[in-house]
Amino acid sequence: MEEKIHRFSIPSDHPVLVDHFPGNPLVPGALILDQVLSGCEPYASEDFCMLALKEIKFKSPLRGHEIAQVDYSQSPTGLRFKVWVADREIASGIITLQPPGRD
């Protein structure tokens, strides 16, 4: 599988930023992960389903209007992702995938 990317930006006036550290608004991790999952939809198919997010690490804050890039690559343990703004790593982790019907 070739490496894929997904770009996103959260507007500075997004309602969730109002109460997330007033005066120094940061994009909450849940909103970053929502974007990560939205960007991995091309990997979804009838053959696979997402199981879990693992080894999630938030390494640097993301602010509204910063353009973030999510890089996806296949690994033996699942779909790895890294979120970047320029050369600054924001977050990383693994989305585990498994064929449906296997619990």
N, C-alpha and C positions, 0 to 999 in steps of 0.2 A: 504494500500500500504506500502510495506517495504521501509525503508530508503535506498537511493542509493548514491553512490559517483562517482566522476569523477576526475581523476588526470591529470595535465598538467604541462608543463614547456615551457617557451618561451626562445629560445636560446639568449645568450648575444649578438650575432652578428646579431640578427633580424634587418632588415633595419629600422623599425620604432623606434628603440631605439637610433639610431644615433643622431637624432635631438630632442629627448624627454629628455631634461635636459642634454646636453653634459657635460661629466665629472662625471655625477651622473645619469646614465640612469635608468629610471623607466618605467615599462610596463604601457602604457596608459589604462585608464578605459575601453575604447571601445574594446580593445583587450581582456581584462579580461572578459567582458560581452559576447564577441564572444565565448569564451571557455565555459562559463556558459551555453549558449544556445546550443552549440554543445553537451554538456554532458547531456542535458535534452531530447535529441531525443528519448530515450527509452520510455518516457512518451507520445510522440506524437502518435496519431493513427487517424483512420478515424473518431473516435467519438469526438475528441477534437482538438481545434486549439488554438494557443497562441494569446492572445489579447494584452498584454502590460507588460512592466517591471515597477514595482512600488516600492516605498520606497527604492530605491537604495542608499546605503551608502558605501563610500570608507573610510576605517578606518585606513589603514596602507599601505605603498607602497609595490609593488611587483617588484623585480629586476629580470633581465634575469637569467636563469638557476636555480632559486629557484623552487622547486617542490611544486606546489599548489594543494590543494584538495578542491573539491566542494562537499558539503553535500546537498542533496535534501530531503525534507520531505513535505508531503501533509499537507495543513492547510485549514481551512474553506474559506480563501480568495484566495487560489491558491497554487502554488508550491513554497515553501520557499527554499531559497538557502543561504548558507554561504560558503565563500571562505577562506581557512586557509593555512598558511605555518607554520608547526609545531603547536605550541599553540598560534600563532599570527593571529588574525582575519584580513583578508584583505578587504573583502566586504560582503554585505548581501543585500537581497531584496526578492521580490515576483514576480513570473511569473504568471499572471492571465490566467486561462484556461476557455474556455466556449465551449459548444457543437456548431458545425457549424450551420449556419442558424439563430442564435440568435444574433441580433445586439443591 
